Amino acid sequence: MTHAQTLGRLMTAPMGLVVLGLFALAMLAITYLFARWKAWKTLEGFLVAERDTTWWLTGPSIASSWIWAGALLVSTQMAYEKGLAGIFWFTLPNILALVVFALLGPRIRRKFDLGYTLPEYIHARLASGRVHAVYLIPFFFGQLLAITFNAFAGGALVSLLTGIPPTVVMPMLVGIALAYTLVSGLEASIVTDFVQLVLIIVGMLSIVVPAVVVAGGVPAVAAGIRGIHGTVNVLDRDIALSFGVVTSIGLVSQTITGQQFWQRAFALRRGHVAKAFLFGAFLFALVPIGLSLLGFLAANPRLGIALPAGADPSLIGVLTVNRLLRGSSAVIFMIVLLSGLSSTIDSSMSAASALWTIDVVRYRDRARQHSAGAPPDAAGAADARMIGHSRAAMIGVSILGLALGYASYFIAGFGVKQLFLFGLAASAAASVPTVLSLYVERLDERGVFWGIVAALLGGIPLIMYGNYIRDERWVAFASLFMIGVSTLLCLVLPRPADA
């Protein structure tokens, strides 16, 4: 018996296809209606929306980009498994990860106002090709992983809800986001993210979650706040030192090495950067806190909500909705899920296009022009060519992300979780050097390069071992090791005072 059969379906496959089609058409229509046509013709417009976005529009985009499959599914799972402590240690690091950018975003605009990517700034700051190259590993991999994870998890989830095979859903999810992001790049992502966040907050937090709570009963929520093996003590030592440490380091590191956030920092008006990230952090917090109620309900044994044998624990929220609600809520629930998945996928496509165009194509072109002594292209021709490269990069990263999603589905032992752990290691290795590059003047390229390399070589085996023996303490130790060794080497190998 499949998971779809044991969990039950909220809608038929034909209805699911209709919802997917209407969602795609709506996002395309929004992009064409609100995109500024001139932004299609300049690289600055395509990659950073002419550096003229506002805090009230970009803040929801920041929140929506951070509401990926993990926020929609894992938040409920943590409330179900670990109770109040679980949702606390899931939500707090997610908020801090965005609040950090209220400091880092304005800082980089003061130091590198007309930049496009963080690796571009690192190259200019340290004048080191090898550091620039090693930085591109976590930055590119993070965007690729986001597409893979959301396509894979989204495909499985939509399949459970509708019965449509995951192998059919995955390319549809990627194709929907690609279709509108190709139109006007970052601006398309920001505008659709705004709408998608409205759909998430209104649909999930104003309709679905309240309806589920009413169906289950408010006392049932209170009875489940400990989770199935958790505690009401949000500072529980065991949970804090294992799950809390891992999520705190991992999530903050992932934002620091997340080009989608640096891209938005460069796109905002100068005085709007801090306000946008603080607003985004507040909006994001509403989602896991609201979804935690589904986990508390599921943890109440009196409701009889239990995962079927072999079902992934992250599906507990879907199961709770399925058991307590029916009818039109199914369509609303699916639209909310599509909004969360698409907002992350389109942001990753746009971020990857900036990395490819600025940090690969433009650096390659400049090197060729320097060696050949050829004059640069005229401005208009250069912009048109670079926008073409940006769109090609979106298509390329989409194909590669989808291919990894299929590999995770068809190849035994090749899992998204292993990719996620590698991405966690790469993020943790580069996060502290990135912060130091903004605040420490004597930072030397030797310390940054060897710090990241040592962190990766030492941290990845530790993380994989912890995952193999299923002990979160090893993963926490690996995270602390990577942070520590990269920081130490950056500080003990400072640039000479006369350099």
Protein Blocks (a to p, Z undefined) as FASTA:
>chain_A
ZZklmnopabdfklmmmmmmmmmmmmmmmmmmmpcfklmmpmklmmnooopacfklmmmm
mmmmmmcfklmmmmmmmmmmnommlmmmmmmmmmmmmmmmmmmmmmmmmmmmmbmbfklm
mmmmnopaklmmmmmmmmmmmmmmmmmmmmmmmmmmmmmmnopafklmmmmmmmmmmmmm
mmnommmmmmmmmmmmmmmmmmmmmmmmmmmmmmnopklmmmmmnojmlcfblklfklmm
mmmmmmmmmmmmmmmmmmklmmmmmmpcfklmmmmmmmmmmmmmmmmmmmmmmmmmmmpm
klopacdehiafklmmmmmmmmmggcjllmmmmmmmmmmmmmmmmmmmmmmmmmmmmmmm
mmmmmmmmmmnopacddfklmmmmmmmmmmmmmmmmmmmmmmmmmmmmmmghiafklmmm
mmmmmmmmmmmmmmmmmmmmklcfklmmmmmmmmmmmmmmmmmmmmmnopaklmmmmmmm
mmmmmmmmmmmmccdfkZZ
